[in-house]
Amino acid sequence: MLAGLLGVSVQQRLIANASRSHMSVRSLIQLCRKNQTEWITFQHFCFLKRQYVKSSSGLCQRAGPKQEPVASVLDDPDDSVVSQVQQIPALKPEPGTAVPSCDQAEPEAARAARLEARQWKELKVEYSDLPGIYARLSKIKLTALVVTTAAAGFAMAPVPFDPVTFLMASVGTCLSSCTANSINQYFEVPFDSNMNRTKNRPLVRGQISPLHAVSFALACGIPGVTLLTLGVNPLTGFLGALNIFLYTCCYTPLKRLSIANTWVGAVVGAIPPVMGWTAATGSLDPGALLLGAFLFSWQFPHFNALSWNLREDYSRGGYRMMSVTHPSLCKRVALRHSVGLIGLSALGPVLDVTTWTFPLVSLPINLYISYLAFRFYHNGDRQNARKLFFCSLWHLPMLLLLALTCKKRHVPQDEAAVAPSTPSLAL
Amino acid sequence: LVHSKDSKKDSKTATRSPTKHHTGETIPLIRRDPSHCQRTGFSPAAASKCDWIGPPDRLSNLRPIIYHIPENETPLERTLRHLRQDTEDWSHEFWTNQNFTFSKEKEEHVRSQLSSKGLSERDDDGRKRTLSSEEMAVFYKHFLDKNMTRHASYNREWYGRNFTITLLMARVALHNTWRTLTGQTRGTGREKGKST
């Protein structure tokens, strides 16, 4: 367990610079030999304290076996680091120094202290790491998904495709999402520290300061919302700002107060495709709301399934999620909304967004996710939750793609009278 | 814990390993927060001008920070440092308590459930018996409900403290930038602009 913990916290750089750390260890050993008595007195006390804590199981952190965190698109990429535990290279004794005798004579306390000292890092920004840090701070994968849904909304709008507006809307949405995610992480540092899924985030690890994170958020948010307002249209800008507000000031605090957070979160997820549509058309049409409704409903099988396997972490962290406090509601809502997706798909042709083929071609995937949701509802076990969650990951892109291919081609007014049977492409 | 003061250091290697240096090196503890060192048992090198962050604490999962106290620390910086230290200690205490209580109550729940079923704590292979996730879910719900007010008040106070700390950091950063720009130096010279 100790080795595992150390493997996780040791930076890859340290491994790469094994020779340098090897030297430092050597000098540490020399240091410990010279000041052995002094080190023991102080370090030994701290070590003994730790040993006491470890041995009394009541004070142990975790009683049961650790659960594998469910991989998700919402995960930080660094979670993969957790699984690749690197062993610290074995120390080779240097000829000349009486290291073997030191090793034997070196008490556990000093060795533990030395290993602990390795894990301490300077709170300093490493500029070469910044791009990676910013990517993790802004939850780049989630941001990419948000921009994709906004792009889908833009593409589904029944207007000629304008690449410039499309680009500005995408960039603006990307920046807004970065802002929202950064502020979310800024608010949640102590909670993220205590959950397996999130404990490698940049602010938790101290790679940047809170002030730096807030500055980054402002540096993304202000240009992002401005770009949306001035470069696209004020409605889209307003929606972008609203979404940032909803995510940071409503959803994030609500996570610890009430299960209503899931519904707020679903609205937050629904707004980007609406933004994409309004960026194209400039108005809030029923079609926009339909796309938003797709995302809203999809959110429930997605999130409820994910949270089902994280119940212990949520409970310990103080998060009020349906999966913990109202398990039957959790399953019911997931099922309800999965089935609802079928109904929403049928609305596509009704609202002139898609052709009639859309509800037909999307029926298989909608039925499949509903079936998995039903299994989840009926059995309520980890396996089914995981299956439902992974299905939701491919279901949404597939659904949007199908909607795009079945998009209703609108006949321009002047051609309608001439050749109603040959609709021209709207794109 | 007394060490003798050492001479000039290679700044590059100082970042890699804090105590990589010579024997008989000093770490003047007066310059670091003593209560913090007692908790962590680690002391950074004397010449280091940065704060240091450690591995997650075993009890609270929060990473302890050892704050560097610069010479001629301004009152503003001192307020910031004290606030950060105090927030860290307060948070640490909350989470230690939280995690400990959670583990303890979880064990009790498992024990009571097993005994109500007439099962022993360990099965025939000597492994600890675990309950199904549905049985555990009862406990998780209960734990959340029981601690709701405590969580809510921690949340409120955390948001306030976090916000105040960030504001103070901004003020300190602006103040230091202003002083550097107007050519006033501190003494040992702090880095310009943000020190993370």
Chai-1 contact restraints between the chains, C-beta under 6 A:
chainA,res_idxA,chainB,res_idxB,connection_type,confidence,min_distance_angstrom,max_distance_angstrom,comment,restraint_id
A,S9,B,P55,contact,1.0,0.0,6.0,A-B,restraint_1
A,R20,B,R16,contact,1.0,0.0,6.0,A-B,restraint_2
A,S24,B,S17,contact,1.0,0.0,6.0,A-B,restraint_3
A,S24,B,K20,contact,1.0,0.0,6.0,A-B,restraint_4
A,S27,B,K20,contact,1.0,0.0,6.0,A-B,restraint_5
A,L28,B,T19,contact,1.0,0.0,6.0,A-B,restraint_6
A,Q30,B,T23,contact,1.0,0.0,6.0,A-B,restraint_7
A,L31,B,T23,contact,1.0,0.0,6.0,A-B,restraint_8
A,K34,B,T23,contact,1.0,0.0,6.0,A-B,restraint_9
A,F42,B,L1,contact,1.0,0.0,6.0,A-B,restraint_10
A,Q43,B,G41,contact,1.0,0.0,6.0,A-B,restraint_11
A,C46,B,G41,contact,1.0,0.0,6.0,A-B,restraint_12
A,G58,B,K104,contact,1.0,0.0,6.0,A-B,restraint_13
A,L59,B,F100,contact,1.0,0.0,6.0,A-B,restraint_14
A,C60,B,S103,contact,1.0,0.0,6.0,A-B,restraint_15
A,Q61,B,N99,contact,1.0,0.0,6.0,A-B,restraint_16
A,A63,B,S103,contact,1.0,0.0,6.0,A-B,restraint_17
A,A63,B,K106,contact,1.0,0.0,6.0,A-B,restraint_18
A,A63,B,E107,contact,1.0,0.0,6.0,A-B,restraint_19
A,G64,B,T130,contact,1.0,0.0,6.0,A-B,restraint_20
A,E116,B,F42,contact,1.0,0.0,6.0,A-B,restraint_21
A,A117,B,P18,contact,1.0,0.0,6.0,A-B,restraint_22
A,A117,B,F42,contact,1.0,0.0,6.0,A-B,restraint_23
A,Q119,B,P55,contact,1.0,0.0,6.0,A-B,restraint_24
A,W120,B,F42,contact,1.0,0.0,6.0,A-B,restraint_25
A,W120,B,W52,contact,1.0,0.0,6.0,A-B,restraint_26
A,W120,B,G54,contact,1.0,0.0,6.0,A-B,restraint_27
A,K121,B,I53,contact,1.0,0.0,6.0,A-B,restraint_28
A,E122,B,T15,contact,1.0,0.0,6.0,A-B,restraint_29
A,E122,B,C50,contact,1.0,0.0,6.0,A-B,restraint_30
A,E122,B,W52,contact,1.0,0.0,6.0,A-B,restraint_31
A,L123,B,C50,contact,1.0,0.0,6.0,A-B,restraint_32
A,L123,B,D51,contact,1.0,0.0,6.0,A-B,restraint_33
A,L123,B,I53,contact,1.0,0.0,6.0,A-B,restraint_34
A,L123,B,T196,contact,1.0,0.0,6.0,A-B,restraint_35
A,K124,B,C50,contact,1.0,0.0,6.0,A-B,restraint_36
A,K124,B,T196,contact,1.0,0.0,6.0,A-B,restraint_37
A,V125,B,T196,contact,1.0,0.0,6.0,A-B,restraint_38
A,P190,B,S91,contact,1.0,0.0,6.0,A-B,restraint_39
A,S193,B,N61,contact,1.0,0.0,6.0,A-B,restraint_40
A,S193,B,L62,contact,1.0,0.0,6.0,A-B,restraint_41
A,N194,B,N61,contact,1.0,0.0,6.0,A-B,restraint_42
A,G206,B,I53,contact,1.0,0.0,6.0,A-B,restraint_43
A,I208,B,T196,contact,1.0,0.0,6.0,A-B,restraint_44
A,S209,B,T196,contact,1.0,0.0,6.0,A-B,restraint_45
A,P210,B,T166,contact,1.0,0.0,6.0,A-B,restraint_46
A,L211,B,T166,contact,1.0,0.0,6.0,A-B,restraint_47
A,L211,B,M169,contact,1.0,0.0,6.0,A-B,restraint_48
A,L211,B,A170,contact,1.0,0.0,6.0,A-B,restraint_49
A,H212,B,T196,contact,1.0,0.0,6.0,A-B,restraint_50
A,V214,B,T166,contact,1.0,0.0,6.0,A-B,restraint_51
A,R256,B,H151,contact,1.0,0.0,6.0,A-B,restraint_52
A,R256,B,N155,contact,1.0,0.0,6.0,A-B,restraint_53
A,R311,B,A137,contact,1.0,0.0,6.0,A-B,restraint_54
A,R311,B,Y140,contact,1.0,0.0,6.0,A-B,restraint_55
A,S315,B,Y140,contact,1.0,0.0,6.0,A-B,restraint_56
A,S315,B,F143,contact,1.0,0.0,6.0,A-B,restraint_57
A,S315,B,L144,contact,1.0,0.0,6.0,A-B,restraint_58
A,R316,B,F102,contact,1.0,0.0,6.0,A-B,restraint_59
A,G318,B,H151,contact,1.0,0.0,6.0,A-B,restraint_60
A,V324,B,Y140,contact,1.0,0.0,6.0,A-B,restraint_61
A,V324,B,K141,contact,1.0,0.0,6.0,A-B,restraint_62
A,V324,B,L144,contact,1.0,0.0,6.0,A-B,restraint_63
A,T325,B,K141,contact,1.0,0.0,6.0,A-B,restraint_64
A,T325,B,L144,contact,1.0,0.0,6.0,A-B,restraint_65
A,P327,B,A137,contact,1.0,0.0,6.0,A-B,restraint_66
